[in-house]
Amino acid sequence: MDNVAIKPLGKILEEAGLISEAQVNTALEIQSKYGQFKFGTILVTLGILKHKTVDFFVDQFPKILEQPKIHPIGYYLQKAALLDSVQTETILQEQKQTETLFGDSNLWDVFWVVLQFWGIGQQKNLQFYV
């Protein structure tokens, strides 16, 4: 994850697995046609992302990159509106039962199945944050 903070929002969201290249291109087309709309606003209006997710990546994500991780990964995923508290708690319970950490590679398959079931997106989502 090199120089994420200086990349365009669309590239960051695509690398996080939250939007596709086609969705980036669609939003950019709309933005070039109707210049008064911000890229993130277009994604929200199209129903691609939640407003809270866009806000997280615009306002908080660059600041997080500049400092050491002081919160567990679940905290950041909740802040980005990618997981809710029930989903995080479910994953934490699985963590306790298997005696592994949230980001452990042994749990990637389990988390991937759970996240895919919840419609979170592509497997690279969590790897982007770790």
Beta strands, then each sheet from edge to edge (+ up, - down):
end
